Amino acid sequence: MIKGNLILTGTPSTKLTFSNITVEGNLDVSKVEADDVDFDSITVNGDIEL
């Protein structure tokens, strides 16, 4: 559980996976430079920027 916004940036060296997460704010992964991002059982109460 994240009680606010989750903002991620950067370049992961492997596949980026989010699993079983609740974000009470916004999710911003627009500045992540990855070819493979996986969302599994994630709940976002705010806006999502991909």
Gaussian input, Z-matrix of N, CA and C with variables (Angstrom, degrees):
# hf/3-21g

backbone

0 1
 N
 C     1     B1
 C     2     B2     1     A1
 N     3     B3     2     A2     1     D1
 C     4     B4     3     A3     2     D2
 C     5     B5     4     A4     3     D3
 N     6     B6     5     A5     4     D4
 C     7     B7     6     A6     5     D5
 C     8     B8     7     A7     6     D6
 N     9     B9     8     A8     7     D7
 C    10    B10     9     A9     8     D8
 C    11    B11    10    A10     9     D9
 N    12    B12    11    A11    10    D10
 C    13    B13    12    A12    11    D11
 C    14    B14    13    A13    12    D12
 N    15    B15    14    A14    13    D13
 C    16    B16    15    A15    14    D14
 C    17    B17    16    A16    15    D15
 N    18    B18    17    A17    16    D16
 C    19    B19    18    A18    17    D17
 C    20    B20    19    A19    18    D18
 N    21    B21    20    A20    19    D19
 C    22    B22    21    A21    20    D20
 C    23    B23    22    A22    21    D21
 N    24    B24    23    A23    22    D22
 C    25    B25    24    A24    23    D23
 C    26    B26    25    A25    24    D24
 N    27    B27    26    A26    25    D25
 C    28    B28    27    A27    26    D26
 C    29    B29    28    A28    27    D27
 N    30    B30    29    A29    28    D28
 C    31    B31    30    A30    29    D29
 C    32    B32    31    A31    30    D30
 N    33    B33    32    A32    31    D31
 C    34    B34    33    A33    32    D32
 C    35    B35    34    A34    33    D33
 N    36    B36    35    A35    34    D34
 C    37    B37    36    A36    35    D35
 C    38    B38    37    A37    36    D36
 N    39    B39    38    A38    37    D37
 C    40    B40    39    A39    38    D38
 C    41    B41    40    A40    39    D39
 N    42    B42    41    A41    40    D40
 C    43    B43    42    A42    41    D41
 C    44    B44    43    A43    42    D42
 N    45    B45    44    A44    43    D43
 C    46    B46    45    A45    44    D44
 C    47    B47    46    A46    45    D45
 N    48    B48    47    A47    46    D46
 C    49    B49    48    A48    47    D47
 C    50    B50    49    A49    48    D48
 N    51    B51    50    A50    49    D49
 C    52    B52    51    A51    50    D50
 C    53    B53    52    A52    51    D51
 N    54    B54    53    A53    52    D52
 C    55    B55    54    A54    53    D53
 C    56    B56    55    A55    54    D54
 N    57    B57    56    A56    55    D55
 C    58    B58    57    A57    56    D56
 C    59    B59    58    A58    57    D57
 N    60    B60    59    A59    58    D58
 C    61    B61    60    A60    59    D59
 C    62    B62    61    A61    60    D60
 N    63    B63    62    A62    61    D61
 C    64    B64    63    A63    62    D62
 C    65    B65    64    A64    63    D63
 N    66    B66    65    A65    64    D64
 C    67    B67    66    A66    65    D65
 C    68    B68    67    A67    66    D66
 N    69    B69    68    A68    67    D67
 C    70    B70    69    A69    68    D68
 C    71    B71    70    A70    69    D69
 N    72    B72    71    A71    70    D70
 C    73    B73    72    A72    71    D71
 C    74    B74    73    A73    72    D72
 N    75    B75    74    A74    73    D73
 C    76    B76    75    A75    74    D74
 C    77    B77    76    A76    75    D75
 N    78    B78    77    A77    76    D76
 C    79    B79    78    A78    77    D77
 C    80    B80    79    A79    78    D78
 N    81    B81    80    A80    79    D79
 C    82    B82    81    A81    80    D80
 C    83    B83    82    A82    81    D81
 N    84    B84    83    A83    82    D82
 C    85    B85    84    A84    83    D83
 C    86    B86    85    A85    84    D84
 N    87    B87    86    A86    85    D85
 C    88    B88    87    A87    86    D86
 C    89    B89    88    A88    87    D87
 N    90    B90    89    A89    88    D88
 C    91    B91    90    A90    89    D89
 C    92    B92    91    A91    90    D90
 N    93    B93    92    A92    91    D91
 C    94    B94    93    A93    92    D92
 C    95    B95    94    A94    93    D93
 N    96    B96    95    A95    94    D94
 C    97    B97    96    A96    95    D95
 C    98    B98    97    A97    96    D96
 N    99    B99    98    A98    97    D97
 C   100   B100    99    A99    98    D98
 C   101   B101   100   A100    99    D99
 N   102   B102   101   A101   100   D100
 C   103   B103   102   A102   101   D101
 C   104   B104   103   A103   102   D102
 N   105   B105   104   A104   103   D103
 C   106   B106   105   A105   104   D104
 C   107   B107   106   A106   105   D105
 N   108   B108   107   A107   106   D106
 C   109   B109   108   A108   107   D107
 C   110   B110   109   A109   108   D108
 N   111   B111   110   A110   109   D109
 C   112   B112   111   A111   110   D110
 C   113   B113   112   A112   111   D111
 N   114   B114   113   A113   112   D112
 C   115   B115   114   A114   113   D113
 C   116   B116   115   A115   114   D114
 N   117   B117   116   A116   115   D115
 C   118   B118   117   A117   116   D116
 C   119   B119   118   A118   117   D117
 N   120   B120   119   A119   118   D118
 C   121   B121   120   A120   119   D119
 C   122   B122   121   A121   120   D120
 N   123   B123   122   A122   121   D121
 C   124   B124   123   A123   122   D122
 C   125   B125   124   A124   123   D123
 N   126   B126   125   A125   124   D124
 C   127   B127   126   A126   125   D125
 C   128   B128   127   A127   126   D126
 N   129   B129   128   A128   127   D127
 C   130   B130   129   A129   128   D128
 C   131   B131   130   A130   129   D129
 N   132   B132   131   A131   130   D130
 C   133   B133   132   A132   131   D131
 C   134   B134   133   A133   132   D132
 N   135   B135   134   A134   133   D133
 C   136   B136   135   A135   134   D134
 C   137   B137   136   A136   135   D135
 N   138   B138   137   A137   136   D136
 C   139   B139   138   A138   137   D137
 C   140   B140   139   A139   138   D138
 N   141   B141   140   A140   139   D139
 C   142   B142   141   A141   140   D140
 C   143   B143   142   A142   141   D141
 N   144   B144   143   A143   142   D142
 C   145   B145   144   A144   143   D143
 C   146   B146   145   A145   144   D144
 N   147   B147   146   A146   145   D145
 C   148   B148   147   A147   146   D146
 C   149   B149   148   A148   147   D147

   B1=1.4465
   B2=1.5223
   B3=1.3143
   B4=1.4621
   B5=1.5200
   B6=1.3066
   B7=1.4608
   B8=1.5231
   B9=1.3023
   B10=1.4559
   B11=1.5115
   B12=1.3250
   B13=1.4590
   B14=1.5203
   B15=1.3290
   B16=1.4552
   B17=1.5179
   B18=1.3377
   B19=1.4596
   B20=1.5200
   B21=1.3350
   B22=1.4556
   B23=1.5171
   B24=1.3270
   B25=1.4625
   B26=1.5220
   B27=1.3079
   B28=1.4535
   B29=1.5082
   B30=1.3354
   B31=1.4533
   B32=1.5215
   B33=1.3283
   B34=1.4689
   B35=1.5245
   B36=1.3215
   B37=1.4628
   B38=1.5228
   B39=1.3241
   B40=1.4661
   B41=1.5239
   B42=1.3075
   B43=1.4565
   B44=1.5327
   B45=1.3213
   B46=1.4580
   B47=1.5259
   B48=1.3383
   B49=1.4560
   B50=1.5199
   B51=1.3386
   B52=1.4574
   B53=1.5219
   B54=1.3194
   B55=1.4535
   B56=1.5247
   B57=1.3374
   B58=1.4716
   B59=1.5285
   B60=1.3228
   B61=1.4637
   B62=1.5245
   B63=1.3176
   B64=1.4645
   B65=1.5213
   B66=1.3239
   B67=1.4623
   B68=1.5214
   B69=1.3397
   B70=1.4598
   B71=1.5256
   B72=1.3117
   B73=1.4581
   B74=1.5207
   B75=1.3347
   B76=1.4649
   B77=1.5275
   B78=1.3260
   B79=1.4616
   B80=1.5160
   B81=1.3419
   B82=1.4658
   B83=1.5259
   B84=1.3259
   B85=1.4641
   B86=1.5291
   B87=1.3321
   B88=1.4641
   B89=1.5314
   B90=1.3262
   B91=1.4635
   B92=1.5225
   B93=1.3313
   B94=1.4629
   B95=1.5173
   B96=1.3193
   B97=1.4579
   B98=1.5219
   B99=1.3446
   B100=1.4619
   B101=1.5184
   B102=1.3206
   B103=1.4565
   B104=1.5169
   B105=1.3322
   B106=1.4518
   B107=1.5269
   B108=1.3310
   B109=1.4590
   B110=1.5185
   B111=1.3313
   B112=1.4562
   B113=1.5295
   B114=1.3304
   B115=1.4602
   B116=1.5227
   B117=1.3338
   B118=1.4534
   B119=1.5293
   B120=1.3216
   B121=1.4753
   B122=1.5235
   B123=1.3328
   B124=1.4586
   B125=1.5168
   B126=1.3371
   B127=1.4550
   B128=1.5259
   B129=1.3312
   B130=1.4582
   B131=1.5274
   B132=1.3234
   B133=1.4677
   B134=1.5249
   B135=1.3199
   B136=1.4623
   B137=1.5185
   B138=1.3178
   B139=1.4621
   B140=1.5242
   B141=1.3394
   B142=1.4542
   B143=1.5162
   B144=1.3464
   B145=1.4745
   B146=1.5085
   B147=1.3334
   B148=1.4745
   B149=1.4995
   A1=108.21
   A2=115.18
   A3=121.27
   A4=106.86
   A5=116.71
   A6=121.81
   A7=110.33
   A8=116.17
   A9=122.70
   A10=108.88
   A11=116.05
   A12=121.16
   A13=110.52
   A14=116.05
   A15=122.48
   A16=107.21
   A17=116.23
   A18=122.52
   A19=107.65
   A20=115.92
   A21=120.93
   A22=110.32
   A23=115.86
   A24=122.32
   A25=108.57
   A26=116.39
   A27=120.33
   A28=113.16
   A29=114.31
   A30=122.62
   A31=108.49
   A32=117.46
   A33=119.02
   A34=110.94
   A35=116.23
   A36=120.06
   A37=112.37
   A38=116.47
   A39=121.17
   A40=109.18
   A41=116.15
   A42=121.83
   A43=109.76
   A44=116.49
   A45=122.17
   A46=108.18
   A47=116.70
   A48=121.67
   A49=110.33
   A50=115.77
   A51=122.50
   A52=106.76
   A53=117.35
   A54=120.04
   A55=110.52
   A56=115.54
   A57=122.54
   A58=112.76
   A59=116.32
   A60=122.52
   A61=109.14
   A62=115.97
   A63=122.07
   A64=107.68
   A65=116.42
   A66=122.56
   A67=106.51
   A68=116.98
   A69=120.26
   A70=112.29
   A71=117.62
   A72=122.00
   A73=110.47
   A74=115.27
   A75=122.14
   A76=110.90
   A77=115.62
   A78=122.46
   A79=108.10
   A80=116.42
   A81=121.40
   A82=108.79
   A83=116.08
   A84=121.53
   A85=110.24
   A86=116.58
   A87=121.87
   A88=112.84
   A89=117.71
   A90=120.47
   A91=112.62
   A92=116.28
   A93=120.75
   A94=107.78
   A95=116.06
   A96=121.55
   A97=108.46
   A98=115.11
   A99=120.47
   A100=109.65
   A101=115.44
   A102=120.57
   A103=111.76
   A104=117.17
   A105=120.81
   A106=110.47
   A107=116.96
   A108=123.13
   A109=107.33
   A110=116.82
   A111=122.23
   A112=109.62
   A113=116.31
   A114=122.32
   A115=107.67
   A116=117.32
   A117=122.21
   A118=108.82
   A119=116.39
   A120=122.19
   A121=111.66
   A122=116.49
   A123=121.40
   A124=108.76
   A125=115.65
   A126=122.32
   A127=108.11
   A128=116.35
   A129=121.54
   A130=107.79
   A131=116.11
   A132=120.39
   A133=112.39
   A134=118.24
   A135=122.17
   A136=110.93
   A137=115.42
   A138=122.41
   A139=110.55
   A140=115.30
   A141=122.13
   A142=108.65
   A143=116.55
   A144=122.07
   A145=108.08
   A146=115.37
   A147=119.54
   A148=111.21
   D1=126.28
   D2=176.23
   D3=-112.83
   D4=118.66
   D5=-175.80
   D6=-94.53
   D7=63.84
   D8=-178.99
   D9=163.57
   D10=-156.36
   D11=179.52
   D12=-87.23
   D13=148.46
   D14=173.48
   D15=-117.00
   D16=113.05
   D17=-178.51
   D18=-121.90
   D19=119.77
   D20=-178.27
   D21=-117.27
   D22=141.53
   D23=176.55
   D24=-138.03
   D25=161.02
   D26=173.97
   D27=117.88
   D28=-171.66
   D29=-179.08
   D30=-127.64
   D31=105.23
   D32=179.21
   D33=-71.50
   D34=149.92
   D35=-179.58
   D36=-83.77
   D37=-14.55
   D38=178.03
   D39=-135.19
   D40=-176.89
   D41=177.47
   D42=-57.57
   D43=137.29
   D44=-179.80
   D45=-99.89
   D46=121.12
   D47=-176.79
   D48=-125.76
   D49=132.18
   D50=173.08
   D51=-113.17
   D52=129.27
   D53=-176.63
   D54=-141.87
   D55=131.92
   D56=175.31
   D57=54.19
   D58=54.29
   D59=-179.10
   D60=-121.57
   D61=140.62
   D62=170.22
   D63=-116.48
   D64=124.47
   D65=177.58
   D66=-110.60
   D67=116.92
   D68=-178.26
   D69=-77.98
   D70=-13.58
   D71=178.04
   D72=-112.10
   D73=-137.52
   D74=-179.20
   D75=-97.10
   D76=153.97
   D77=173.98
   D78=-115.48
   D79=123.20
   D80=179.09
   D81=-126.92
   D82=109.46
   D83=174.89
   D84=-118.67
   D85=21.46
   D86=-175.81
   D87=-66.57
   D88=-20.65
   D89=-178.67
   D90=-104.83
   D91=14.88
   D92=174.11
   D93=-89.78
   D94=124.81
   D95=-179.63
   D96=-98.19
   D97=85.96
   D98=-178.63
   D99=-140.20
   D100=144.05
   D101=177.39
   D102=-83.47
   D103=-24.19
   D104=-173.52
   D105=-132.60
   D106=100.40
   D107=175.97
   D108=-118.29
   D109=127.26
   D110=-175.48
   D111=-118.14
   D112=128.86
   D113=176.11
   D114=-112.32
   D115=120.70
   D116=-178.70
   D117=-131.03
   D118=113.62
   D119=178.35
   D120=58.63
   D121=52.12
   D122=177.26
   D123=-112.01
   D124=136.61
   D125=178.77
   D126=-118.44
   D127=127.76
   D128=178.85
   D129=-122.67
   D130=121.77
   D131=-178.72
   D132=-83.47
   D133=-15.13
   D134=-179.86
   D135=-109.23
   D136=-145.47
   D137=-179.31
   D138=-88.63
   D139=156.88
   D140=177.18
   D141=-121.76
   D142=125.96
   D143=174.04
   D144=-114.94
   D145=119.84
   D146=-179.60
   D147=-104.63

